[in-house]
């Protein structure tokens, strides 16, 4: 029975990992784009971006999943999109909004003197940002980004709200079908190990960036 449970949970954990990886790969660059929109001098774009971020950050992720999955079919009477697609779209949009605020805070925390010094040396604004500012921003945002990464690992469990068989849903099946409670606790070990490894990796990244004394 232990091997059967382990195999089933590994299948669910694989789904959770797919959600985690795809979300990061798409949300990290998208968050930077949104951050630039939030800092834009073009006020309509800035207002629109900030309103978008406010709505996404102010509503539950579970509600957003339900809206993305059921909403289009109810409004336009079209065929529902695949469940995994709906989950990935929702997670990417949600975490991009959170990442954008972390990026924005990191960029705005860099003293203006850094930009002025680069321009005095004859660098363009683009060169100053990517060669001087960005590396300092990365060091500052690693801890808050790390917190969001760990939260994302746990949030993947919300995919079960539209019947995506991630690890928690797989564990719940053993409760309903076999009256076994221990698989639920066992599933928690997967999260603990994953987040433990992630914490070690983020700690290593912070140490590698220690040469930036900002």
Secondary structure, 3 states (H helix, E strand, C coil): CHHHHHHHHHHHHHHHHHHHHHHHHHHHHHHHHHHHHHCCCCHHHHHHHHHHHHHHHHCCHHHHHHHHHHHHHHHHCCCCCCHHHHHHHHHHHHHHHHHHHHHHHHHHCCCHHHHHHHHHCCCCHHHHHHHHHHHHHHHHHHHHHHHHHHHHHHHHHHHHHHCCCCHHHHHHHHHHHHCCCHHHHHHHHHHHHHHHHHHHHHHHHHHHCCCCCC
